[in-house]
């Protein structure tokens, strides 16, 4: 399953990296070109000054003389970083600052051009080439400046801009990631609500508590919860009506079985009784399957602190001579991960059996920690080890003298399977049966 948060973080990181590269390239490109344009402008001014202050009298010489007193005196200082070369035909006139260094004179089809080349003392020169006229002859004037110090400064600037941009964009990424996590954190109650729904706590979500982008999801979830609750209630009502409608004719059959007229027909009576019990068992089985058909989607969970005492009060009225001892159900919010009615039927069947077959005492021990566990024991005669598995079979009865149809523990098994509850039957230390339910 792909994580939306992870995809957004990756997209954000890629976008920020792309922005950083574009920003860094633009800043470096701009500052480098501004610096180069500034130097070329200064070289242009020096070109005009040198051309203006050429000694045009010449006194018959082919090469003009340069008035160093009128131009920038830096051109007269050896290796000053400022140089010029005048090319007039095959003759060259170099500045005093250039001494004997052979400056590379690059040809170009354009009247004005510039290029970089090596200079004295391993310096890097920016050279401006200008094609002019001197006394009717074409003259090429090369003016150069050492821009190595500026290049070193620009490298430091590039590094600082890069670091600043990286730090800024990293902070931007972290802040955006924090905002994303904060936004997704607002969706956590949906996950909690779904987990509660699975445990049996059907709750409605308020769309105003969530981002507008998921409002449709919240409304759909609320509608699903309401629909499931309504369907479950209708199913239970239909089952209750069916059970009620079949109760009277089934009771009539049991009454007819006690009629003295059937006494001479023992075989017929046994057959009718057996078939009536099968009908009763079949009805209970189908009703139970129908009630659990919604895959245990529940409306209200079984509360150990609220519903269990009510169940024990009802059983106490049925078995006034039995003492029920409850331990571990005093935690206010403790509950079993199953629907309330299923909890009543599951525990009700187990407690009813314990009260029937016990000798006046039933023990209930609750462990409501990470994995809720319910232990029910009685002080009866117990169940032989070889019959512990058989007692969960529908219709199996160990004591025919006790009223019942032998389907109670079968229903317990059916409910336990529906909720993935582990059931274990052992011999109790009190002498009777010990049933352990692990949720």
KOLTORBA-561940 format. One record per residue (C-alpha): residue in three letters; z, y, x. Coordinates in steps of 0.05 Angstrom, whole numbers, padded with zeros to 5 digits, always signed. Each point is the difference from the previous one (the first is absolute). Example, Ala and Ser with C-alpha at 12.3 -4.5 7.8 and 13.67 -1.06 7.14 Angstrom:
BEGIN
Ala+00156-00090+00246;Ser-00013+00069+00027;
***
This chain:
BEGIN
Unk+00000+00000+00000;Unk-00021+00067+00029;Unk+00052+00055+00006;Unk-00023+00067-00029;Unk+00052+00036+00043;Unk-00027-00034+00063;Unk-00072+00017-00018;Unk+00018+00073-00013;Unk+00038+00004+00066;Unk-00059-00029+00038;Unk-00048+00048-00035;Unk+00046+00058+00013;Unk+00006-00018+00074;Unk-00076-00007+00007;Unk-00011+00066-00035;Unk+00051+00037+00043;Unk-00029-00031+00063;Unk-00070+00023-00020;Unk+00026+00070-00016;Unk+00035+00002+00068;Unk-00064-00020+00038;Unk-00041+00053-00038;Unk+00053+00053+00010;Unk+00009-00016+00074;Unk-00075+00000+00013;Unk-00011+00066-00037;Unk+00057+00034+00035;Unk-00023-00024+00069;Unk-00072+00016-00014;Unk+00016+00070-00026;Unk+00047+00021+00056;Unk-00046-00027+00054;Unk-00060+00037-00028;Unk+00039+00064-00010;Unk+00023-00002+00072;Unk-00070-00014+00025;Unk-00029+00056-00042;Unk+00053+00047+00027;Unk-00018-00018+00073;Unk-00074+00006-00014;Unk+00011+00069-00031;Unk+00036+00022+00063;Unk-00056-00029+00043;Unk-00050+00038-00041;Unk+00037+00065+00013;Unk+00002-00016+00075;Unk-00075-00016-00002;Unk-00014+00069-00030;Unk+00045+00033+00052;Unk-00032-00036+00059;Unk-00070+00014-00026;Unk+00017+00073-00010;Unk+00029+00010+00069;Unk-00055-00032+00041;Unk-00022+00047+00056;Unk-00072+00011-00021;Unk-00018+00045+00060;Unk-00007-00062+00043;Unk-00035+00040+00056;Unk-00058-00049+00002;Unk+00043-00063-00003;Unk-00020-00053-00050;Unk+00072-00016-00022;Unk+00042+00054-00034;Unk+00070+00018+00024;Unk+00062-00006-00044;Unk+00050+00057-00003;Unk+00065-00040+00003;Unk+00041+00064-00008;Unk-00031+00011-00069;Unk+00008-00071-00028;Unk+00062-00043-00006;Unk+00028-00006+00071;Unk+00018-00074-00013;Unk-00072-00018+00017;Unk+00013+00023+00071;Unk+00060-00045+00012;Unk-00016-00069+00029;Unk+00012-00059-00047;Unk+00027+00047-00054;Unk-00028-00042-00057;Unk-00050+00053-00019;Unk-00070-00006+00029;Unk-00072+00022-00010;Unk-00069-00018+00028;Unk-00062+00043-00008;Unk-00066-00037+00005;Unk-00060+00045+00013;Unk-00061-00042+00013;Unk+00017-00048+00057;Unk+00058+00043+00025;Unk+00073-00007-00019;Unk+00055+00052+00002;Unk+00070-00030-00004;Unk+00066+00035-00014;Unk+00048+00008+00058;Unk+00050-00043-00038;Unk-00046-00060+00000;Unk-00005+00000+00077;Unk-00046-00057+00021;Unk+00013-00047-00060;Unk-00066-00026-00029;Unk+00007+00016-00073;Unk-00042-00045-00045;Unk-00053+00043-00034;Unk-00024-00034-00062;Unk-00068+00016-00029;Unk-00009+00013-00073;Unk-00059+00020-00046;Unk+00045+00051-00034;Unk+00013+00071+00022;Unk+00075-00009-00010;Unk+00037-00066+00009;Unk+00064-00027+00028;Unk+00025-00064+00032;Unk+00058-00030+00039;Unk-00002-00020+00073;Unk+00046-00013+00059;Unk+00024+00058+00042;Unk+00038+00013+00064;Unk+00066-00037+00010;Unk-00018-00053-00053;Unk+00002+00053-00054;Unk-00040-00003-00065;Unk-00045+00060-00012;Unk-00030+00026-00065;Unk-00067+00032+00020;Unk-00039+00049-00042;Unk-00075+00004+00016;Unk-00037+00064-00017;Unk-00074+00015+00011;Unk-00013+00075+00013;Unk-00048+00047+00036;Unk+00006+00036+00066;Unk-00053+00050+00019;Unk-00052-00038-00039;Unk+00020-00067+00028;Unk+00035-00056-00039;Unk+00072-00006+00021;Unk+00050-00055-00018;Unk+00073+00018+00003;Unk+00053-00056+00001;Unk+00071+00023-00013;Unk+00056-00053+00004;Unk+00074-00005-00012;Unk+00050-00054+00017;Unk+00030-00022-00066;Unk+00041-00058+00028;Unk+00067+00035-00015;Unk-00022+00012-00071;Unk-00023-00072-00007;Unk+00068-00025+00024;Unk+00034+00045-00050;Unk-00045-00025-00055;Unk+00018-00072+00017;Unk+00074+00017-00007;Unk-00018+00034-00066;Unk-00038-00061-00024;Unk+00059-00045+00015;Unk+00049+00047-00035;Unk-00044+00007-00061;Unk-00008-00076-00003;Unk+00075-00012+00005;Unk+00015+00054-00051;Unk-00052-00028-00047;Unk+00026-00071+00009;Unk+00072+00021-00012;Unk-00020+00041-00061;Unk-00042-00056-00029;Unk+00053-00052+00014;Unk+00051+00043-00038;Unk-00051+00008-00055;Unk-00012-00075-00003;Unk+00075-00015-00002;Unk+00012+00052-00054;Unk-00057-00027-00042;Unk+00024-00071+00011;Unk+00069+00021-00022;Unk-00029+00032-00063;Unk-00040-00064-00014;Unk+00062-00043+00007;Unk+00039+00047-00044;Unk-00055-00003-00052;Unk-00003-00077+00002;Unk+00076-00002-00003;Unk-00005+00029-00070;Unk-00037-00063-00020;Unk+00057-00046+00023;Unk+00035+00003-00069;Unk-00063-00035-00028;Unk+00012-00058+00047;Unk+00074-00001-00019;Unk-00019+00002-00074;Unk-00047-00060+00009;Unk+00054-00038+00038;Unk+00050+00016-00056;Unk-00051-00024-00051;Unk-00006-00066+00037;Unk+00076-00007+00000;Unk+00003+00015-00074;Unk+00012+00075-00002;Unk-00056+00030-00040;Unk+00002+00075+00009;Unk-00047+00057-00020;Unk-00024+00047+00055;Unk-00004+00075-00010;Unk-00070+00025+00022;Unk+00030+00068+00017;Unk+00038-00032+00058;Unk-00064-00022+00035;Unk-00062+00034+00028;Unk-00054+00017-00051;Unk-00049-00046+00038;Unk+00038-00062-00024;Unk+00017+00024-00070;Unk-00051-00047-00030;Unk+00031-00058+00038;Unk+00069+00019-00025;Unk-00024+00005-00072;Unk-00036-00068+00006;Unk+00063-00032+00029;Unk+00044+00028-00055;Unk-00050-00025-00052;Unk+00000-00069+00032;Unk+00077-00003+00000;Unk+00003+00023-00073;Unk-00055-00049-00020;Unk+00035-00058+00036;Unk+00066+00017-00032;Unk-00030+00005-00069;Unk-00038-00066+00008;Unk+00062-00035+00024;Unk+00041+00025-00059;Unk-00055-00021-00049;Unk-00004-00069+00032;Unk+00074-00010-00005;Unk+00001+00023-00072;Unk-00056-00048-00018;Unk+00036-00057+00035;Unk+00065+00017-00036;Unk-00036-00001-00067;Unk-00032-00067+00017;Unk+00066-00030+00021;Unk+00034+00025-00062;Unk-00055-00027-00046;Unk+00005-00070+00033;Unk+00075-00002+00001;Unk+00010-00015-00074;Unk-00049-00059-00007;Unk+00025-00030+00065;Unk+00072+00004-00023;Unk-00021-00032-00066;Unk-00029-00058+00039;Unk+00065-00009+00038;Unk+00039+00001-00066;Unk-00047-00052-00030;Unk+00013-00045+00060;Unk+00074-00002-00021;Unk-00018-00022-00071;Unk+00032-00068-00017;Unk-00067-00022-00029;Unk-00026-00007+00071;Unk+00058-00043+00024;Unk-00034-00066-00017;Unk-00061+00025+00038;Unk+00030+00008+00070;Unk-00066-00006+00036;Unk-00033+00052-00045;Unk+00059+00046+00008;Unk-00002-00006+00076;Unk-00074+00014+00000;Unk+00007+00062-00044;Unk+00058+00025+00042;Unk-00039-00010+00064;Unk-00061+00036-00028;Unk+00043+00057-00026;Unk+00031+00009+00069;Unk-00070+00000+00031;Unk-00022+00054-00050;Unk+00062+00041+00017;Unk-00012-00008+00074;Unk-00073+00017-00007;Unk+00015+00063-00040;Unk+00051+00023+00053;Unk-00049-00014+00056;Unk-00058+00039-00031;Unk+00044+00058-00020;Unk+00027+00003+00071;Unk-00069-00001+00030;Unk-00024+00055-00047;Unk+00060+00043+00017;Unk-00012-00007+00074;Unk-00076+00007-00005;Unk+00002+00072+00023;Unk+00019-00023+00071;Unk+00071+00026-00008;Unk-00022+00072-00009;Unk+00064+00030-00025;Unk+00029+00058-00036;Unk+00074-00003+00018;Unk+00033-00041+00056;Unk+00060-00044-00009;Unk+00061+00040+00021;Unk+00057-00041+00030;Unk+00051+00054-00016;Unk-00023+00012-00072;Unk-00037-00060-00029;Unk+00038-00057+00033;Unk+00067+00020-00030;Unk-00033+00004-00069;Unk-00028-00070+00009;Unk+00068-00027+00022;Unk+00034+00033-00060;Unk-00048-00036-00047;Unk+00012-00066+00035;Unk+00075+00012-00002;Unk-00004+00004-00076;Unk-00039-00066-00002;Unk+00048-00034+00049;Unk+00068+00032-00011;Unk+00036-00056+00039;Unk-00042+00013+00062;Unk+00020+00050+00054;Unk-00059+00036+00033;Unk+00015+00026+00069;Unk-00048+00053+00026;Unk-00002+00025+00072;Unk-00046+00050+00035;Unk-00033+00036-00059;Unk+00038+00065+00006;Unk-00055+00039+00036;Unk-00025+00054-00050;Unk-00074-00004+00018;Unk-00004-00075+00014;Unk-00053-00035-00039;Unk-00044-00063+00001;Unk-00075+00009+00012;Unk-00018-00027-00069;Unk-00007+00024-00071;Unk+00064+00007-00041;Unk-00018-00050-00054;Unk-00022-00052+00052;Unk+00066+00012+00037;Unk+00040-00013-00064;Unk-00038-00065-00012;Unk+00004-00024+00072;Unk+00074+00014+00011;Unk+00016-00015-00072;Unk-00026-00071+00005;Unk+00036-00013+00066;Unk+00066+00029-00025;Unk-00006-00037-00066;Unk-00010-00066+00036;Unk+00059+00015+00046;Unk+00045+00016-00060;Unk-00023-00063-00037;Unk+00010-00049+00057;Unk+00057+00034+00035;Unk+00074-00011-00011;Unk+00019+00071-00019;Unk-00021+00039+00062;Unk-00067+00032+00020;Unk-00008+00037+00066;Unk-00054+00053+00011;Unk-00009+00028+00070;Unk-00049+00058+00011;Unk-00028+00022+00068;Unk-00042+00062-00014;Unk-00023+00017+00071;Unk-00072+00001+00026;Unk-00013-00068-00032;Unk+00040-00005-00064;Unk+00033-00068-00011;Unk+00036-00026-00062;Unk+00045-00062+00005;Unk+00025-00033-00064;Unk+00051-00057+00004;Unk+00043-00039-00049;Unk+00060-00047+00007;Unk-00030-00057-00042;Unk-00017-00070+00021;Unk-00063+00021+00037;Unk-00067-00033+00006;Unk-00015-00062+00042;Unk-00040+00017+00062;Unk-00058-00045-00020;Unk-00007+00038-00066;Unk+00000+00071+00026;Unk-00076+00005-00002;Unk-00005-00034-00068;Unk+00044+00050-00036;Unk-00055+00052+00002;Unk-00047-00046-00039;Unk-00011+00021-00071;Unk+00039-00044-00049;Unk+00043-00032+00053;Unk+00074-00003-00021;Unk+00056-00028+00041;Unk+00052+00003-00056;Unk-00026-00019-00069;Unk+00068+00018-00031;Unk-00013+00074+00013;Unk-00045+00038-00050;Unk-00068+00021+00025;Unk-00072-00021+00010;Unk-00002-00004+00076;Unk-00048+00059+00011;Unk+00049+00053+00027;Unk-00009-00016+00075;Unk-00074-00011-00011;Unk-00005+00072-00026;Unk+00041+00022+00061;Unk-00051-00034+00045;Unk-00058+00032-00037;Unk+00029+00071+00005;Unk+00019-00011+00073;Unk-00072-00020+00017;Unk-00027+00061-00036;Unk+00043+00047+00042;Unk-00004-00041+00065;Unk+00075-00014-00003;Unk+00026-00056+00044;Unk+00047-00047-00038;Unk+00046-00049+00033;Unk+00045-00052-00034;Unk+00060-00027+00037;Unk+00069-00027-00013;Unk+00052+00055-00007;Unk+00065+00002+00040;Unk+00033+00005-00069;Unk-00028-00068-00019;Unk-00056+00020-00046;Unk-00072+00024+00009;Unk-00018+00056+00047;Unk-00064+00040-00013;Unk-00024+00050+00052;Unk-00054+00051-00019;Unk-00032+00038+00058;Unk-00044+00058-00020;
***
